[in-house]
């Protein structure tokens, strides 16, 4: 059965539990202080289209994980290899929607929301150049967007391009080119076709890289040329994965924007685009093995899933955080940030996605934990356990999470204590109180 999509976050009233007879201090599970509608999703086009097993099996796996939305890209260059005669019509014979129809209709049948990206220029639209070159006219991209919007009119959230502030994704790498030839034509076409649509612009990388543009400069440049958007999308990857966590280690004074410096994104979007929403459309940590250069341990990757979820939950106007990937990529030089290895073996991050857990705060021996019962198998009640003399021991009886699965627990847990959450048939990876 598809996972229930619950987005309200009102937490249950505080619960006090006494374990005096067992020598354990009283604990509380108080109400959360934030109200967030953030949804947690996944992005892995290659696995969805060509992964092992059947598409139905892969979609069922998303249900079991508790994936609330999926980011998926429509490749203009793959769908329209030849120039269509009636470019605004999805029925034009030049268009091939076969793979996209299968995935998107499957996601819809499973009740999984979609954020749909538009990406890649056909050679006929950019003078015979590679797909990362912008089209020579805004009209061609606008027409394709109209056709896509008609075919998938039930999709309410759309993205325009991916990381256009880096040369590998867009040339010329200029905010004006992106806005005038891609974003604004797509925005107009989508709003003219789909009632209630939201269009995410930017979709920036955390840094400009070689010959690129920093996300701070990109946001300001988009504003200067009159960008139209409903949400600003950003991929807040860490720049130094082995020393930067989702909550610490970022460069506060740089023009880069990572999860650790997400406040800069809120500030820049507010200044340049007013009340636009914020979408975090790609995020993940690679593991070692197999990536010995940039990878972190499986335990760190699992912890960072909980840390990142908390950051997204607490950051104003954030609507989504999307994990990249489901499965490691075959080439070790590519991304190894999957929840499972290339052979399908689950990493600790798999369970961390189902049941994220992080340390909210600590004062002396008094520690607050935060998490979410995300997967259906976790149910809506949980127990906190700690490791004592090599044995996992209950710290609480069953406590209730919020309707959206969020929980916050406070109790006596000194630094160095290993804790975990047991919910339904799922047990979270261990978390070390720091």
C-alpha positions as CSV (number, residue, x, y, z in Angstrom):
1,X,0.0,0.0,0.0
2,X,1.4,3.4,-0.9
3,X,2.7,5.4,2.1
4,X,0.3,8.0,3.6
5,X,1.3,11.5,2.6
6,X,0.8,13.5,5.8
7,X,2.2,17.0,5.9
8,X,0.7,18.6,9.1
9,X,3.2,18.8,11.9
10,X,1.3,19.7,15.0
11,X,2.9,17.5,17.7
12,X,1.2,15.7,20.5
13,X,1.1,17.2,24.0
14,X,4.0,16.7,26.3
15,X,4.4,13.2,27.7
16,X,6.1,12.5,31.0
17,X,7.2,8.9,31.7
18,X,8.6,7.7,35.0
19,X,11.1,4.9,35.3
20,X,12.0,5.4,38.9
21,X,11.7,1.7,39.6
22,X,14.4,1.0,37.0
23,X,16.6,3.8,38.2
24,X,16.1,5.9,35.1
25,X,15.3,9.6,35.3
26,X,12.0,11.0,34.2
27,X,11.8,12.1,30.6
28,X,9.6,14.3,28.5
29,X,8.5,14.4,24.8
30,X,7.5,18.1,24.5
31,X,5.8,19.8,21.6
32,X,8.1,21.0,18.8
33,X,8.6,24.8,18.5
34,X,8.6,24.9,14.7
35,X,5.9,24.3,12.2
36,X,7.0,22.9,8.9
37,X,5.4,21.5,5.8
38,X,8.7,20.3,4.4
39,X,8.5,17.1,2.4
40,X,11.4,14.6,2.0
41,X,12.0,13.0,-1.4
42,X,14.5,11.3,-3.7
43,X,16.1,11.9,-7.1
44,X,17.6,9.0,-9.1
45,X,16.4,9.1,-12.7
46,X,18.8,6.3,-13.9
47,X,17.6,3.9,-11.2
48,X,13.9,4.7,-11.7
49,X,14.1,4.2,-15.5
50,X,16.7,1.4,-15.8
51,X,17.2,-0.1,-12.3
52,X,17.0,-3.8,-11.5
53,X,13.7,-5.5,-11.3
54,X,10.5,-4.0,-12.7
55,X,9.4,-0.4,-12.5
56,X,6.5,-1.5,-10.2
57,X,9.0,-3.1,-7.8
58,X,11.1,0.1,-7.8
59,X,8.0,2.3,-7.1
60,X,7.0,-0.1,-4.3
61,X,10.4,0.4,-2.8
62,X,9.8,4.2,-2.7
63,X,6.5,3.5,-0.9
64,X,8.3,1.4,1.7
65,X,11.0,4.0,2.3
66,X,8.4,6.7,2.9
67,X,9.4,8.9,-0.1
68,X,7.0,11.8,-0.2
69,X,8.0,13.2,-3.6
70,X,10.3,12.4,-6.4
71,X,12.4,14.7,-8.6
72,X,12.5,13.6,-12.2
73,X,13.9,15.3,-15.2
74,X,12.4,15.5,-18.7
75,X,15.3,15.6,-21.1
76,X,14.3,17.9,-24.0
77,X,17.2,16.6,-26.1
78,X,16.1,13.0,-25.7
79,X,12.3,13.6,-26.1
80,X,12.7,15.8,-29.2
81,X,15.7,14.5,-31.2
82,X,14.1,16.0,-34.3
83,X,12.5,19.4,-34.6
84,X,8.7,19.0,-34.1
85,X,6.4,20.6,-36.7
86,X,3.9,21.6,-34.0
87,X,6.1,22.1,-31.0
88,X,3.4,23.1,-28.5
89,X,1.5,19.8,-29.1
90,X,2.6,16.8,-27.1
91,X,1.1,14.6,-29.8
92,X,3.6,15.8,-32.4
93,X,5.3,12.6,-33.8
94,X,8.8,14.1,-33.2
95,X,8.2,13.8,-29.4
96,X,9.0,10.5,-27.7
97,X,7.6,10.4,-24.1
98,X,7.8,6.7,-23.7
99,X,10.2,6.3,-20.7
100,X,8.9,9.5,-19.0
101,X,5.2,8.3,-19.3
102,X,6.1,5.0,-17.7
103,X,7.8,6.6,-14.7
104,X,5.5,9.6,-14.2
105,X,2.3,7.6,-14.6
106,X,3.6,5.0,-12.2
107,X,4.5,7.7,-9.6
108,X,1.0,9.2,-10.0
109,X,-0.6,5.8,-9.5
110,X,1.4,5.3,-6.3
111,X,0.3,8.7,-5.0
112,X,3.9,10.0,-4.9
113,X,4.2,13.7,-5.7
114,X,6.5,14.8,-8.5
115,X,8.8,17.8,-8.9
116,X,9.4,17.7,-12.7
117,X,12.6,19.2,-14.2
118,X,13.2,20.4,-17.7
119,X,16.8,20.0,-19.0
120,X,19.0,19.5,-22.1
121,X,18.9,21.3,-25.4
122,X,18.5,19.3,-28.7
123,X,21.2,20.0,-31.3
124,X,18.5,21.5,-33.7
125,X,17.7,24.2,-31.1
126,X,21.2,25.4,-30.3
127,X,23.1,25.3,-33.6
128,X,24.4,21.8,-33.4
129,X,26.1,22.1,-30.0
130,X,26.1,19.8,-27.0
131,X,23.0,19.7,-24.8
132,X,24.5,22.0,-22.1
133,X,24.4,25.0,-24.6
134,X,21.3,27.2,-24.3
135,X,18.8,27.3,-27.1
136,X,19.3,30.1,-29.6
137,X,15.8,31.3,-29.1
138,X,13.5,31.4,-26.1
139,X,10.5,30.5,-28.2
140,X,11.7,26.9,-28.8
141,X,12.1,26.1,-25.1
142,X,8.8,27.8,-24.3
143,X,7.0,25.7,-26.9
144,X,8.5,22.4,-25.6
145,X,7.5,23.5,-22.1
146,X,3.9,24.0,-23.3
147,X,3.8,20.5,-24.7
148,X,5.2,19.0,-21.6
149,X,2.8,20.9,-19.4
150,X,-0.1,19.7,-21.5
151,X,1.0,16.1,-21.2
152,X,1.7,16.2,-17.5
153,X,-0.8,18.8,-16.4
154,X,-1.3,17.0,-13.1
155,X,2.2,17.9,-12.0
156,X,2.1,21.0,-9.9
157,X,5.8,21.6,-9.2
158,X,8.3,22.2,-12.0
159,X,12.1,23.0,-12.2
160,X,13.8,24.8,-15.0
161,X,17.3,23.3,-15.7
162,X,19.9,22.0,-13.3
163,X,22.9,23.9,-11.8
164,X,23.0,26.5,-14.6
165,X,25.6,28.4,-12.7
166,X,28.2,25.8,-13.7
167,X,29.6,25.4,-17.2
168,X,29.0,21.7,-17.4
169,X,25.3,22.3,-17.2
170,X,24.8,25.6,-19.1
171,X,26.7,27.6,-21.6
172,X,27.0,30.6,-21.8
173,X,27.0,30.5,-18.0
174,X,25.2,33.8,-17.5
175,X,22.1,34.6,-15.4
176,X,20.7,36.7,-18.3
177,X,20.9,33.8,-20.7
178,X,19.3,31.4,-18.2
179,X,16.5,33.8,-17.4
180,X,15.6,35.1,-20.9
181,X,16.0,31.8,-22.8
182,X,15.0,29.2,-20.3
183,X,13.4,30.3,-17.0
184,X,11.0,33.1,-18.0
185,X,9.7,31.3,-21.2
186,X,9.1,28.2,-19.2
187,X,7.4,30.1,-16.3
188,X,5.0,31.8,-18.8
189,X,4.2,28.5,-20.5
190,X,3.6,26.6,-17.3
191,X,1.4,29.2,-15.7
192,X,-0.6,29.6,-18.9
193,X,-1.2,25.8,-19.0
194,X,-1.5,24.5,-15.4
195,X,-3.7,26.0,-12.8
196,X,-2.0,26.3,-9.4
197,X,1.5,25.4,-10.8
198,X,4.7,26.4,-8.9
199,X,7.9,27.0,-10.9
200,X,11.3,26.6,-9.3
201,X,14.1,28.6,-10.8
202,X,17.8,28.8,-10.1
203,X,18.4,25.1,-9.2
204,X,21.9,26.3,-8.4
205,X,25.0,24.3,-7.4
206,X,26.7,25.3,-4.1
207,X,29.6,26.9,-6.0
208,X,30.3,28.1,-9.5
209,X,33.4,25.8,-10.0
210,X,35.7,26.5,-12.9
211,X,34.5,29.5,-15.0
212,X,31.1,29.3,-13.3
213,X,29.2,31.8,-11.1
214,X,28.7,31.6,-7.3
215,X,25.1,31.0,-6.2
216,X,25.0,34.3,-4.4
217,X,26.0,36.2,-7.6
218,X,23.7,34.0,-9.6
219,X,20.7,34.9,-7.5
220,X,21.5,38.6,-7.7
221,X,22.1,38.4,-11.4
222,X,18.7,36.6,-11.9
223,X,17.0,39.4,-10.0
224,X,18.7,42.1,-12.1
225,X,17.3,40.7,-15.3
226,X,13.8,40.2,-14.1
227,X,13.5,36.5,-13.3
228,X,10.1,35.0,-12.8
229,X,9.7,32.2,-10.2
230,X,7.5,30.9,-7.4
231,X,10.3,29.1,-5.6
232,X,14.1,29.3,-5.6
233,X,15.7,25.9,-5.9
234,X,19.2,25.0,-4.7
235,X,21.4,22.0,-4.3
236,X,23.2,22.7,-1.0
237,X,25.9,19.9,-1.2
238,X,28.9,20.2,1.3
239,X,32.1,21.6,-0.3
240,X,34.3,19.7,2.1
241,X,32.4,16.5,2.9
242,X,34.9,15.1,5.4
243,X,34.9,18.3,7.5
244,X,31.6,19.9,6.9
245,X,28.3,18.5,8.3
246,X,24.8,19.8,7.5
247,X,24.9,21.9,10.6
248,X,28.5,23.1,10.9
249,X,31.7,23.8,9.0
250,X,30.5,25.9,6.1
251,X,32.1,29.2,5.0
252,X,29.9,31.9,6.3
253,X,31.7,34.8,4.5
254,X,32.0,33.0,1.1
255,X,29.6,33.4,-1.9
256,X,29.0,29.7,-1.8
257,X,25.9,28.2,-0.2
258,X,25.8,24.8,1.5
259,X,23.4,23.2,4.0
260,X,25.7,24.5,6.8
261,X,25.2,28.1,5.5
262,X,21.6,27.8,4.5
263,X,20.8,31.1,6.2
264,X,22.6,32.9,3.3
265,X,20.1,31.3,0.9
266,X,17.1,32.5,2.9
267,X,18.6,36.0,3.1
268,X,19.4,36.2,-0.6
269,X,16.1,34.8,-1.7
270,X,14.2,37.2,0.6
271,X,16.2,40.2,-0.7
272,X,15.8,39.3,-4.4
273,X,12.6,37.4,-4.7
274,X,10.5,38.4,-1.7
275,X,8.3,35.6,-0.3
276,X,9.4,33.0,-2.9
277,X,9.5,29.5,-1.4
278,X,12.8,27.5,-1.1
279,X,13.3,24.1,-2.6
280,X,16.4,22.0,-1.7
281,X,16.4,19.8,-4.8
282,X,19.5,17.7,-4.4
283,X,21.6,16.6,-1.4
284,X,23.7,13.8,-0.2
285,X,27.0,12.5,1.2
286,X,29.1,9.9,-0.6
287,X,30.4,7.0,1.4
288,X,33.9,5.5,1.8
289,X,34.0,2.8,0.5
290,X,33.8,3.2,-2.5
291,X,34.8,6.9,-2.7
292,X,38.0,7.1,-0.7
293,X,38.6,10.7,-1.7
294,X,35.3,12.4,-0.7
295,X,33.4,9.7,1.1
296,X,32.4,9.6,4.7
297,X,31.6,6.5,6.8
298,X,28.2,4.8,6.5
299,X,27.5,5.9,10.1
300,X,28.3,9.5,9.3
301,X,26.2,9.4,6.2
302,X,23.3,8.1,8.2
303,X,23.7,10.7,10.9
304,X,23.9,13.5,8.3
305,X,20.5,12.4,6.8
306,X,19.0,13.2,10.2
307,X,21.0,16.4,10.6
308,X,19.9,17.6,7.1
309,X,16.3,16.8,7.8
310,X,16.4,18.9,10.9
311,X,18.0,21.8,9.1
312,X,15.3,21.7,6.4
313,X,12.6,21.4,9.0
314,X,13.8,24.5,10.9
315,X,14.6,26.7,8.0
316,X,11.9,29.2,7.0
317,X,10.0,28.7,3.7
318,X,11.7,25.4,2.8
319,X,9.2,23.1,1.2
320,X,11.4,20.1,0.3
321,X,14.7,18.3,0.7
322,X,15.6,15.7,-1.9
323,X,18.1,12.9,-1.4
324,X,20.4,12.1,-4.3
325,X,20.7,9.1,-5.0
326,X,18.9,5.8,-4.3
327,X,21.7,3.6,-5.6
328,X,25.4,4.4,-6.1
329,X,26.5,5.0,-9.6
330,X,28.6,2.4,-11.5
331,X,31.5,4.8,-12.1
332,X,33.3,5.5,-8.8
333,X,34.2,8.9,-10.1
334,X,30.5,9.8,-10.1
335,X,28.2,10.0,-7.1
336,X,28.4,7.3,-4.4
337,X,25.7,9.0,-2.2
338,X,23.1,6.3,-2.6
339,X,21.0,4.7,0.2
340,X,22.1,1.3,-1.3
341,X,25.4,0.2,-2.9
342,X,25.7,-0.6,-6.5
343,X,25.0,-4.3,-5.7
344,X,21.8,-3.3,-4.0
345,X,23.0,-3.9,-0.4
346,X,21.5,-1.4,2.0
347,X,23.7,1.1,3.7
348,X,22.9,2.4,7.1
349,X,21.5,5.5,5.3
350,X,18.6,3.4,4.0
351,X,17.2,2.9,7.5
352,X,18.2,6.5,8.4
353,X,16.0,7.7,5.5
354,X,13.1,5.6,6.8
355,X,13.7,6.8,10.4
356,X,15.9,9.9,10.6
357,X,17.3,10.7,14.1
358,X,19.5,13.6,15.3
359,X,20.7,15.4,18.4
360,X,18.7,18.6,18.7
361,X,20.5,20.1,21.7
362,X,22.4,19.2,24.9
363,X,22.9,21.0,28.2
364,X,25.1,19.0,30.5
365,X,23.6,15.5,30.6
366,X,20.2,16.7,29.4
367,X,19.8,15.9,25.7
368,X,17.1,16.5,23.2
369,X,16.6,14.2,20.3
370,X,14.6,14.9,17.1
371,X,13.5,12.7,14.3
372,X,10.7,11.4,12.1
373,X,8.9,8.1,11.7
374,X,8.9,8.4,7.9
375,X,8.4,4.9,6.6
376,X,5.0,3.3,6.9
377,X,6.5,0.3,8.7
378,X,7.6,2.7,11.5
379,X,4.0,3.3,12.5
380,X,3.3,6.4,14.7
381,X,4.8,5.4,18.1
382,X,8.4,4.9,19.2
383,X,10.8,3.9,22.0
384,X,14.2,5.5,22.8
385,X,16.9,3.0,23.7
386,X,20.5,3.5,24.9
387,X,23.5,1.1,24.9
388,X,24.3,0.0,28.4
389,X,27.1,-2.6,28.9
390,X,26.7,-3.9,25.4
391,X,22.9,-4.3,25.6
392,X,20.3,-2.0,24.2
393,X,18.0,-0.9,27.0
394,X,14.7,0.9,26.8
395,X,14.8,4.5,28.1
396,X,11.1,5.1,27.4
397,X,7.9,3.2,27.0
398,X,6.0,3.8,23.7
399,X,5.6,7.5,22.9
400,X,3.5,9.0,20.2
401,X,4.8,11.0,17.2
402,X,2.9,13.8,15.5
403,X,0.5,13.1,12.7
404,X,3.4,13.7,10.3
405,X,5.6,11.4,12.2
406,X,7.8,14.0,13.9
407,X,9.0,13.5,17.5
408,X,11.1,15.3,20.0
409,X,12.4,13.6,23.2
410,X,14.3,15.1,26.1
411,X,16.0,13.1,28.8
412,X,19.2,12.4,30.7
413,X,21.7,11.2,28.1
414,X,25.3,12.3,28.8
415,X,27.9,12.8,26.1
416,X,29.2,9.5,24.8
417,X,25.9,7.8,25.1
418,X,24.8,5.7,22.1
419,X,21.1,5.9,21.4
420,X,18.6,4.7,18.8
421,X,14.9,4.7,18.1
422,X,12.7,1.6,17.7
423,X,9.5,2.2,15.8
424,X,7.3,-0.5,14.4
425,X,9.6,-3.0,12.6
426,X,12.3,-0.4,12.1
427,X,15.3,0.4,14.3
428,X,17.4,3.5,13.5
429,X,21.2,3.4,13.2
430,X,22.9,4.2,16.5
431,X,23.5,7.9,17.3
432,X,26.4,9.0,19.5
433,X,25.4,11.9,21.8
434,X,28.1,14.6,21.5
